[in-house]
Amino acid sequence: MKNVSSISMLFFVILVILGFFVAYLMNGELSSSSSVTVIIIFAFAGVFVAWSTKVATQWSRAVVLRLGKFQSLKGPGIFFIIPIIDFIPYWIDVRVISTSFKAEKTLTKDTVPVDVDAVLFWKVIDPKKASMDVADYFSAISWASQTALRDVIGKTLLADMLEGRDKISAMLQDIIDERTEPWGINVISVEVKDVLIPQGLEAAMSMQAQAERERQARVILGDSERQIAEMFNDASKSYADNPTAFHLRAMNMLYEGLKSNSTIVIVPSTAVESMGLGGINGTVALTNAIQNKK
């Protein structure tokens, strides 16, 4: 793409062919010394043009130095330089680039060692600064990202880190963008991929979460029992003033119990007397009647 392109070779071939054609028109033959001289001159011209011709892709910018000094940015497309005098030390990619970085065994604000993986999305917005103001902007961005991540981890509690990844990502983006702006680089976004904690702490947190869920379950169960007791209390007040309703309710409960399990039925003696079943014999008779009905 960059130093030797198909267009450069095309220019070279065209000039060589043109040299043969001019030499033939001048002398009527190609074997004479003058014809050979013309062909050589056109061949050198073809080499010069091919060497001068460069092509930059749509996403590339060429940094051109002239006698060691910054001359201009070239691209995209075809452009020409002066051989020997002009030099292209860098081809800058202006597309969005993703770079992964991590911080291993870094202590949080509450002294918990964590491993954090993140991804940085950035692009070069000023190729001149990226090439002139920093020696290797790829390495510089990587180190700036890692140090920023360690700084943020050291100022953040573990609970906040596990729950607020978006907040940490925004903080990292601001810090890294501030550091890389003088290099002509814009940070688009930072995404925290994973936060790893020690296995022992992970097991303890799991037990804590389980205990909290069990506590909530017991609280809900206790509240349910309280509500049921209040309902029974209200029902007892209604049955106290209406013995007939209480009698019918007791009969219904006994009937349902006999239908579901007619082998063993436990009925308090006070309930038998209140329902007027004639004692235990009456209860047994009722049970046999229900069995025969089935």
Protein Blocks (a to p, Z undefined) as FASTA:
>chain_A
ZZpcfklmmmmmmmmmmmmmmmmmmnopakbmklmmmmmmmmmmmmmmmmmpccddfkbc
cdddeehiafbdcdedjddddehkaccfbccdfbdcddddddehiacfkopacddddddd
dddfblklmmmmpmblmlmmmmmmmmmmmmmmmmpcfklmmmmmmlmmmmmmmmmmmmmm
mnopacfbdcdfbdcddfklmmmmmmmmmmmmmmmmmmmmmmmmmmmmmmmmmmmmmmmm
mmklmmmmmmmmmmmmmmmommbccddfklmmmnonnpjmlmmmmmmmmmmmZZ
